[in-house]
């Protein structure tokens, strides 16, 4: 019995038997034309499966779900995978080639999206899933063209800007910012840091779950030690929200947990850029102005800033690679020759007179006092 359509409520379903394979499934659409296209595609897929065997038997949805169960991607990566599943659905995984990849890019992120966005949101997760399928004999190894990504500009803050941000931050945020600027820690590394792994007397902390799935030691600046010393609690997570509770675990993603406090500090420090000012009248008839801002720096800029300062002070890319936990020298080289000598002389404003990865900072003349 060939496949035929029937409607349940507002959605078309397809059922029937093709080459001995029984089908009862939803088309997920109430549009008759789209449902007919779905039915025709499924009939062709079932005949291909019958004629070509196992390689033609696995759908993208099946492959992606198996990939997720095996690799256990983060919640953010799962969102990307689900978009691919929605797009490819029951497409036979062995039939996905360059043209299908190009179509997925157009549908999911749009043709005008930046090359890096196309790669990050579509091509990379799609390739990972199909590579997973290739290792299991479900298809050939995928080989997709990748758009050329221009060399991006590394954004960093000068020590003077960083100091202004720290001074303008809410009390609970200040020690975290001093720590980020002083160690180059990724935000999730800092927020997951436990007091068990802090060695103030040794000037170091231990990160037990880094981006590269390992453990590393981060050396502390003198100002970072002072900031940590002024935190009153000594158990559990080191850095807490304003209410004293630990930050949410975002599975190695960064930025959102401190977004509101970060932007408030940027505005108070004069680092936010005014984009638009709109006059309005409130319910009491009082004239007011609604100001819209853009924010040139994100919490991850702290890491870029630390690396830029570190290179400017040491001129040692290998040491920076080790201390910053990068896996290639190419990633380290972006921090070379960014700072002016005048800016480099101000590093001690944020780090204090000493950094345990470097030693004494030449020309350090100010106190390492930290106002919590």
N, C-alpha and C positions, 0 to 999 in steps of 0.2 A: 504494500500500500504506500503510494508516494506521500510526501509531506503535504499537509493542508493546514490552513489557518482557521482558527475559531477565536471568538472574542469573549473574554471574561471581564465584565465591567468595562473599563475604558482601555484595556490593554489587549493586544493581539497575542495569541499563543500559537505555537506550531507543534504538530504531532503527526506521527506516522512511522513508517518503516522503510528504510533504504538499505539495500544490500544486507538484509538480515539484522540491521541495527535499528532499534526502536528509539524514537525521540519524543519527549514530552517536555517542552520548555517554553519560557516566555521570550518574546521578541523585545520586551521592555519598551514598546512604543505603541501609541494609539493611532499612529498614522498608517493607513493601509498600504501606501506605496512603499514605505520603509519596511513594513512587515513582509511584503512580497519579496523585497530585495534580500532581507534576512533569510527567508525560506529558501530562495534560490541558492544563496551562498552556502547554507547548511547542507543542501542536497549535494552540491558539488564537493564539499569537504568530505561528506560521508562516502561518496563514490571514490574519492582519492584515497581515503583511508582503506577502503576495501581493496583497491588495486595496488597501492604502494606499500602497504604494511605499516610497521611500527613507526617509521620515521614520519609518516603522514598522520599518525594517530594523535599526537599531542597538540593541544591548543595552547595559545599564548597564556590564557588564564590558568591552565593547569601548570604550565611551566613556571609562571610567576609565583603562584601559590607555593609550589615546591621549593622554589628559590627562597621565598620568605621564611618558610619553616626551617630550612637548612642554615641560612645565613643570619636570621633574626635581625633585620635592619632596624635602624632607629625609627621613631615615629615620623620624623621629618622625611626620611627616605621612603617610608611606607606611603606617604601622601603622593610622592612622585610615581611610585609603582602602581598605585590605584588609578592614577590618571592614564597610565599606559594600559592597564587592564580594561578600563572603560573604553579606550580607543580600539584596541586590538580584539578584545573579548575572545571569541572562539576561533579567531584566525589560526590556521595551522601554523605552528611555530616554524616549521621548515620553509615556509613560503615567504617569510619576512626578509626582504632584501633592501637595497638602497632606496628604491622608489617608495617602499612602505615606510621606511625610516623618515624620508623627506616629508611624506604626508603626515606622519605623526608630529613632526616638528611644526608644520604649518597649523595643524589643528590645536595642539596643546599650548604652544607659546607664541605662535604667529611668525610669519616670514620676516617681520621687521625687528624681531627680538635680537638682542646683542648676541654675538657668537658664543660668548661664555655662558649665556643663559640657555641657549640651545643645547650646548654640550652638557651643562650641569643638570638641566631639568628633563632632558629627553635622551640624548645619545648615550651618555654614560650609564644611566640605569638600564636602558634597553640593551646595551652591549653586555652588561653584567648578567642580566637574565638569560640572554641568548647564549652566552659563553657557558653558563650553567647547563643549559639544555644540550649544547654541543658535547660537553663532557659525558653526558648520559646517552649519547647516540641519537638524540632526537632531531638534530639538524647539523648543518656544517658550521664551522667557526665563522661568526659574523665579521665582516670587514666593511665598516662604514666610513665614508669621507667625513672629516670634521672641519667645520669652518675655521678659518685662521683667526686666532685671537691676538689682537694687538697688545703690545707690551704696556700694561697698565701703570698708572702713576701710583707710587707708594705714598699714602697719606700718613703723616705723623704730626705730632704736636711738638712745639718747642718747649723746653723746660719752663719758660716763663708762662706759656699758655697752660701747661699742666699744673703749675703751682696755683694759678688763678682758679682753675677748675676745682682743685682740692680744697682751697680756702672757701669756695662758694658752695661746696657740697653739704648735704645734710649730715648731721653728726654720725649716723650709722653707716653712711657711705664713705666718709673720709678715710678710715683705715683701709678699706678695700681698695680705693683708688691709689693710695700710697703704695700698697702691696703690688698692685698690677703694674704701676709705673716702675717699681723697684725690682721686680723679678721677671717681667715678661710673661707671666702666667696667662694661659688662656682663661677666659672668664669661668668656664665650667670647672676647670682645675681648681681655681681659687675658691669657688662656692662649694665644692665638694671636699675641700681640705679639712681634715679633722685634727684636733689638738694633739692626738696621739703621734702625729707625724710632723710636729713642729719642734725644732731644736733651737730655741732662741740663744742659748749659751754657745752654740756652735755656729750660729749665723746661717742656718739653712732650714729648709722644709723638704718634705718628701711627697711627691705626687705619685699616687699608686695606680692611677688609671689615666694615662695620657692619650693623646690623639693617636699615637703610634702603638697603642695597646701595651705599653710597658710601664716601668717605674723609673722616675728620674729625680735627681736632687736639684733643687733650685737654691742658689746662694742669695742671701738677703743683703739689701742695702742697709746702712745705719738707720736711715729714716724708717724703713720697713720694720726693723726690730723695735724701734720706739713706738710705732703705731700698734704693733701687735702686743707690746707690753702693756699698753693702756686699755686693752679689751678686758673687761672684768671677768667674764666667764672663762673657764678653763677645761670644759668638757664638751664633747660633741663637735658639731661644725663650728669652725672659727668665725666665719662671717655670717651675720644674721640680718634679717629685715628689721625695719623700724620697730615692729612689735616683738622682737626678740626670737621669732621663729626662723628656722633654717629656710633657705631659698629652695624653690621647687627643683627637682631633678629634671633637666631637659634633655638627657641622653646625649651629652657632648655637643649640644647646640649652644649658641651664646647670644647675649644681648638683651633678650626680652625681659629677663628677671629684674633688671635695674633700669629699664627704659625710662620710666617716669622720673625717678630720682636723678638719673643722668641728664635728661633734658632740662630739668629744673635747674641743676647746677650750671649747665651750659648757658642758660639764659641769664642767670645771675652773674656769671663770670664774663658776660659780654661776648661769648664765643658763638652764640646762635645768630643766624643771619635773618633779618627782618625781610620777609618776602612780600607781605601785603598788610595794609592797615585799613580796616573798614569801619567807618563811623556807624553807630547804632544807638537807639534809645531804649533804655530798660523799662520795666513795668512801672517804675515811679517817675518816668519822664526825664531821667537824668541822661545826659549825653555821655556816651562811652565810645571806646575804640577797641575793636577786636583785632588783635595782631596775630598774623600767621608767620611761623618761623620755619626755616630749614636748618638742619643740623649737619655741619660738615664733618663731624667726628662721631664715631660710634665707640662703644666700650672696647671693641677689638683694636681700635686705634692705640690704646694703651700698650698693647704688645708691639705694634709697629714702632711706636715711639721709643719704647725700651730698647728694641733692637737697633734702631738708628743711633741712639745715644751710645749704646754699648760699642758699636763699631767705631763711632767717632772718637771715643776715649781710648780704645784698645788697638784699633787698626789690625785686629786679629780675627779674620773670618772663620778660621777653624774653631777657635774658642767660642765664638758666637753661635756656630752651628751646634756645638755640644750643649751649651747653656740654654739655647732656645729650643732644643729638641726638634730640629729640622732634619729631614732625611736626605737632602741634597744641597750641594754648594750653590746650585742655581737659585734656590730660594733665598739663600743668605746674601747673594751678591746684590740683590735689589736695594739693600740698605747701605751700600757703599756710596760715599761721596754725596750724601744728601744734605748734611748739615754744614753750615758755615762755621769757621773757627770761633766766631763770636758766640754762636749758639752753643757750641760744644763746651765752652767755658762756663756755661750756666747749668750744666748737668747737676752739680752739687746742690743746687737750689732744691731739687726734688730728692736726690739720693742721700744727701748729707756728705760728710767728709770721707766716707769709706764705703766700699762695696766689697763683700766677701769673695766675689768672683774675680775682682780686679786688684783690690788693695786700696791704698790711699789715693784719693782723687787729687791730682795736681792742681794747686791754686785754690783748693777749698778753703773758704774764709768765713763761712757762716755757720751758725749753730744748726744742729740736727733736730732742734726742738720741733715736736709735732703737736699741734693743737687739736686735740680730739673733741 
